[in-house]
Amino acid sequence: MLVITREEGERIVIDDDIVITVVESKRGSVRIGIEAPLQVAISREE
């Protein structure tokens, strides 16, 4: 597992076509945005 620190507005790029952006961070919660091609399945695990 890769663990990195990012601030609001910073991005992580995977394989040139998946972009993860830190949208907001407050009170122990982080909101992220994910941009990916339609054929890439994105699931969340609680």
C-alpha positions as CSV (number, residue, x, y, z in Angstrom):
1,M,0.0,0.0,0.0
2,L,1.3,3.5,-0.9
3,V,0.4,6.1,1.7
4,I,0.9,9.7,0.9
5,T,-0.1,13.1,2.2
6,R,-2.0,15.5,0.0
7,E,-3.7,18.9,0.7
8,E,-6.9,20.2,-0.7
9,G,-6.7,20.7,-4.5
10,E,-3.8,18.4,-4.9
11,R,-4.1,15.4,-7.2
12,I,-2.9,11.9,-7.7
13,V,-2.6,10.5,-11.3
14,I,-2.7,6.8,-12.0
15,D,-1.8,5.4,-15.5
16,D,-2.3,8.9,-17.1
17,D,-6.1,8.4,-17.2
18,I,-7.3,8.1,-13.6
19,V,-7.1,11.3,-11.5
20,I,-7.9,11.5,-7.8
21,T,-8.4,15.0,-6.3
22,V,-8.6,15.9,-2.7
23,V,-11.7,18.1,-2.7
24,E,-12.1,18.9,1.0
25,S,-10.6,17.9,4.3
26,K,-12.2,18.8,7.7
27,R,-12.8,17.3,11.1
28,G,-11.3,13.9,10.4
29,S,-13.1,13.5,7.1
30,V,-11.8,13.7,3.5
31,R,-13.8,14.3,0.3
32,I,-12.2,13.1,-2.9
33,G,-13.1,13.3,-6.5
34,I,-12.3,10.5,-9.0
35,E,-12.0,11.1,-12.8
36,A,-11.7,7.9,-14.8
37,P,-12.7,6.4,-18.2
38,L,-16.3,5.0,-18.3
39,Q,-15.0,1.5,-18.7
40,V,-13.2,1.7,-15.3
41,A,-15.4,0.4,-12.5
42,I,-15.2,2.4,-9.3
43,S,-16.6,0.8,-6.1
44,R,-16.5,1.9,-2.5
45,E,-16.0,-0.4,0.4
46,E,-17.3,0.7,3.8
